[in-house]
Amino acid sequence: MKVEQLNSFSELEIVAASLPNGGVFQSPGYLKAFSDNFSNKNQLILLAVKEGEEIKGYGVFEAWEKKAMFLGMKPVLGKEEVTDFGDMVYLQGEGKRVWQVTVEWLKNNGYQELQLDYVREDGESMEFLKNQGEARQQEVSPYIDLPKSFEGYLEKMQRKHRKELKRKIKRLEEKRNYYECSEKTLERDFEEFVRLHRLSDPEKRKFMSEKMKRFFYQVKTTKLSGWQSKLCFLKINNRPVAGVMTFENEREVWLYNSGYDPKYQYYSVGLLLKSYKIKKAIEEGKKKYDFLRGSERYKYELGAKEMKLWQIKLLLE
């Protein structure tokens, strides 16, 4: 195997087209959006791993002097983190070899440390990397394995959480309400999502600065290699009162961010929109609903279990 350094995200798009879907946060479109908004182009490391002419994998990193880390992982705008998973993308069964030649390339090109954040515990990368350096659990990513029916989903919940969710659904259904999702990127929908996001919490208002808003809009409007981004809203009397931004493919829904109008907190509109999205995902035959990074209580109330995410540091000297 050999490693080739790429010169642009256009070249990365060509490489990625011959590999399995690696997830939203490793897609060239997402990584370019992060780079365009938060990175110095001169610090990017775009690598393709080949055997002969066959592409085996790719990885995208950002350099800080003699240190390399996944592109997308550095805190931005002071302290905000926007990327939930870090990894390379490779053919199934090739993770170990792809990582071996990549680590060797970084070492040979003068990098002394490799910091890998939010590596999922269920992948080939973790199998190889956990014994290569210093590893510590960094965060969790709660998720739900979806059953074949919404009733089956409810039955799997803890009794007290199931009872409470049914009570909240009944209370909301007494109002004139509905929810809708859009795959199109209508500017008014995006502005509505941003309004609800900022309304829902002072910290979210601080998070969604104008610069962060531009990044979110670019992510929402870019191609994400096998995924669709959606904006979904819960409405009461035709007024949007809660919104979510998700990434979806034929098997999974990833909940990226959300917001709601506190005036409607009595009706638990934020929680119930998420439960409606779970119901819709089941109806569409999807297999997994991922809440992404963070251990907020509502995720467990909705029946999630934990996926551990790890940070791994490798000294390359």
Buried (B, 14 or more C-beta within 10 A) or exposed (E): BEBBEBEEBEBBBEBBEEBEBBBBBBBBBBBBBBBBBBBEEEBBBBBBBBBEEEBBBBBBBBBEEEBBBBBBBBEBBEEBBBBBBBBBBBBEEBBEBBBBBBBEBBBEEEBBBBBBBBBBBEBBBBEBBEEBBEBEEBBBBBBBEBBEEBEEBBEEBEEEBBEBBEEBBEEBEEEEBEBEBBEEBEEEBBEBBBBBBBBBEEEBEEBBBEEBBEBBBBBBEBBBBBBEBBBBBBBBEEEBBBBBBBBBBEEBBBBBBBBBBBEBEEBBBBBBBBBBBBBBBBEEEBBEBBBBBEEEEBBBBBBBEBBBBBBBBBEBE
